[in-house]
Amino acid sequence: MHPAAAEIYRKAAVNSPKVASCAAWDPVWVTDWVEASKRTGADEELRAVLAIETEVLLEHFASQMVE
């Protein structure tokens, strides 16, 4: 599990009922959601979750560079 997974889950669960229905952040599940969106189209909920994931990961990597 990635060190930023708990923070991604915490922020995404507040903004996404789908994520909140999961016990923890599951990047494989999110990848499956992205794959399914190729057929159905990406909704605002998925876009928000991906934006949160990107933001948290960038913050994580940036903080690693400072240390």
HURAKA-V28931 format. One record per backbone hydrogen bond with DSSP energy under -0.5 kcal/mol. NH is the residue of the N-H (numbers start at 0). CO is the residue of the C=O. If there is no record, write none. Layout:
nh->NH co->CO
nh->NH co->CO
This chain:
nh->4 co->1
nh->7 co->3
nh->8 co->4
nh->9 co->5
nh->10 co->6
nh->11 co->7
nh->12 co->8
nh->13 co->9
nh->14 co->10
nh->14 co->11
nh->15 co->11
nh->19 co->15
nh->20 co->16
nh->21 co->18
nh->29 co->25
nh->30 co->26
nh->31 co->27
nh->32 co->28
nh->33 co->29
nh->34 co->30
nh->35 co->31
nh->36 co->32
nh->37 co->33
nh->37 co->34
nh->38 co->35
nh->39 co->35
nh->40 co->36
nh->46 co->42
nh->47 co->43
nh->48 co->44
nh->49 co->45
nh->50 co->46
nh->51 co->47
nh->52 co->48
nh->53 co->49
nh->54 co->50
nh->55 co->51
nh->56 co->52
nh->57 co->53
nh->58 co->54
nh->59 co->55
nh->60 co->56
nh->61 co->57
nh->62 co->58
nh->63 co->59
nh->64 co->60
nh->65 co->61
nh->66 co->62
